[in-house]
Amino acid sequence: MTQTLSPEEIRDVNTRYHDVAARHYDSKWGIDFGDIGLQQVSAKVEKALGAKPGRYHRSLEIGSGTGYFTLNLMRAGIIEQATCTDISPGMLGTLADNAQRLGLQVDTLAADAESLPVEDESFDLVLGHAVLHHIPDLATAFSEFARVLRPGGIVLFAGEPSRYGDRIARVPKRFAGAIAPLWRQAIGARPAPPAEGGAADASLEQFVDVHAFAPAELSEFARSAGLQDVKVSGEELLANWFGWTNRTLEATADPRDVPWAWRQYAYRGYVILQQLDRRLLERRLPATVFYNLMITARRPG
Ligand SMILES: C[S@@+](CC[C@H](N)C(=O)[O-])C[C@H]1O[C@@H](n2cnc3c(N)ncnc32)[C@H](O)[C@@H]1O
């Protein structure tokens, strides 16, 4: 599948797919810029760092999408000045709209993570969420992250699929696919109409994800780029099984027919299970069993 695409083709597919996805990305993924989003993102950063985050003067986000991480971290007072990059101009357009609505000032830059058009040693924090698994050459990308960080600066990425977690997430997806017709009948929903953006764009989805990681592999990219104090942790297990079941079901139905009460149940349930994962499982189980991995590292100096 993805092995048949060249790195250039992977970048092109990611750009086209996310340009289309940008229009409905926030509603599809429940991206929140209120209290819930602010708490979710702050908690992820605190978990990844293993300590309460301080204030970062200048940050550079990679694959920032519609702004989930940077805009919420600015609202939390963790980031002061932000530059958001993404390979998809469409995503950056939605991000700029979100920033304007929230009264936040950010710079946006359409750029590939493997070739960042910014000066050496110019940022205190290089961050990203759910982006590393789309990047063809991670060794080059991590060298870029190290280059643009000032000495002592921090790299922080979260929301990267773990190889084992990705494999076990197929179980709820398959289960949900099998019961979807019964579920639609129960809630009175019609089958989903053709995907927004057309069948061609929906068919790109299978090509945009190119990696799932073992924790040690992720650490190795950071170490090979000369970064220190590398720490990889895992998050979300029950929340992901629940989330994937519901998202798979919802994807089969006409969104206009999915009742508000169901959406509330799916969203609130996910948030509750996230807390349960955090309080009960994440401290006790190894990173490798979780669905998502997070990595932090520091540029020496
Ligand atoms: C799954 S989305 C995550 C967006 C956002 N970080 C979030 O958490 O909502 C992945 C993002 O990475 C971007 N992306 C994919 N390949 C990239 C690359 N090679 N360089 C920079 N960004 C890339 C996509 O355009 C998309 O916006």
The ligand as an SDF file (V2000), in Angstrom:
LIG
                    3D

 27 29  0  0  0  0  0  0  0  0999 V2000
   -3.7970   14.2050   11.7820 C   0  0  0  0  0  0  0  0  0  0  0  0
   -3.5290   15.8740   11.3110 S   0  0  0  0  0  0  0  0  0  0  0  0
   -3.2000   16.6220   12.9190 C   0  0  0  0  0  0  0  0  0  0  0  0
   -3.4490   18.0920   12.9090 C   0  0  0  0  0  0  0  0  0  0  0  0
   -3.2480   18.7830   14.2510 C   0  0  0  0  0  0  0  0  0  0  0  0
   -1.8870   18.6760   14.7070 N   0  0  0  0  0  0  0  0  0  0  0  0
   -4.1960   18.2140   15.2710 C   0  0  0  0  0  0  0  0  0  0  0  0
   -3.7470   17.5510   16.2040 O   0  0  0  0  0  0  0  0  0  0  0  0
   -5.4040   18.4360   15.1430 O   0  0  0  0  0  0  0  0  0  0  0  0
   -1.9160   15.7890   10.5930 C   0  0  0  0  0  0  0  0  0  0  0  0
   -1.4350   17.1330   10.0440 C   0  0  0  0  0  0  0  0  0  0  0  0
   -0.1000   16.9680    9.5780 O   0  0  0  0  0  0  0  0  0  0  0  0
    0.0460   17.6280    8.3380 C   0  0  0  0  0  0  0  0  0  0  0  0
    1.1590   16.9950    7.5920 N   0  0  0  0  0  0  0  0  0  0  0  0
    1.1680   15.8180    6.9360 C   0  0  0  0  0  0  0  0  0  0  0  0
    2.3720   15.5760    6.3900 N   0  0  0  0  0  0  0  0  0  0  0  0
    3.1560   16.6310    6.7110 C   0  0  0  0  0  0  0  0  0  0  0  0
    4.5080   16.9820    6.4240 C   0  0  0  0  0  0  0  0  0  0  0  0
    5.3070   16.1810    5.7080 N   0  0  0  0  0  0  0  0  0  0  0  0
    4.9780   18.1520    6.9010 N   0  0  0  0  0  0  0  0  0  0  0  0
    4.1740   18.9750    7.6260 C   0  0  0  0  0  0  0  0  0  0  0  0
    2.8950   18.7050    7.9170 N   0  0  0  0  0  0  0  0  0  0  0  0
    2.3840   17.5470    7.4760 C   0  0  0  0  0  0  0  0  0  0  0  0
   -1.3070   17.4680    7.6810 C   0  0  0  0  0  0  0  0  0  0  0  0
   -1.5270   18.3930    6.6500 O   0  0  0  0  0  0  0  0  0  0  0  0
   -2.2520   17.6280    8.8740 C   0  0  0  0  0  0  0  0  0  0  0  0
   -2.6240   18.9500    9.0770 O   0  0  0  0  0  0  0  0  0  0  0  0
  1  2  1  0
  2  3  1  0
  2 10  1  0
  3  4  1  0
  4  5  1  0
  5  6  1  0
  5  7  1  0
  7  8  2  0
  7  9  1  0
 10 11  1  0
 11 12  1  0
 11 26  1  0
 12 13  1  0
 13 14  1  0
 13 24  1  0
 14 15  1  0
 14 23  1  0
 15 16  2  0
 16 17  1  0
 17 18  1  0
 17 23  2  0
 18 19  1  0
 18 20  2  0
 20 21  1  0
 21 22  2  0
 22 23  1  0
 24 25  1  0
 24 26  1  0
 26 27  1  0
M  CHG  2   2   1   9  -1
M  END
$$$$
